[in-house]
Structures are given as C-alpha cells and as structure tokens.
C-alpha cells in the first residue's frame, strides 16, 4: 500500500511544484519540498497505517493539504494499492 500525492494547485515561488506532479510514498521521503511534506506527513502516516481521516461529516482515506508558505501549493493524497 502506498500513498499517492498529486499537486492540484501551484503558485510555488521557486517553481519547484507544478500542477499534475505526482509523488508516491513508500518507505522514503519523496523528492519534494520538505515543508509541504511535513504538513502532509500526519495524514500520510495515518493512511499508511490503515487509518481513516475525519473530514467533517464524512470519513475518508484521502486528504488535501496546503503548503505552509501562504497556501501556494495544494496537494491531494490518497491510498493506491500496489
């Protein structure tokens, strides 16, 4: 089981992240901005350990997270089977 991260919005100041970029989380950190990864990590950890995330009135195995730098990048995370 892996977590797939997809960039769905990007105004990245450094031009590092572009809409449509995809990262797969296995056992190593992906080659992406660490601040963005650190924001997503609690959700990644929960999903990789078979957790379900509370999303208001629903429970899901996916999430959306923004970059801590003024929300310039938004990623969507979800479980993908190997």
Secondary structure by P-SEA (a helix, b strand, c coil): cbbbbbbcccccccccccccbbbbbccccccccaaaaaaaaaaaaaaaacccccccccccccbbbbbcccccbbbbbbbbcc
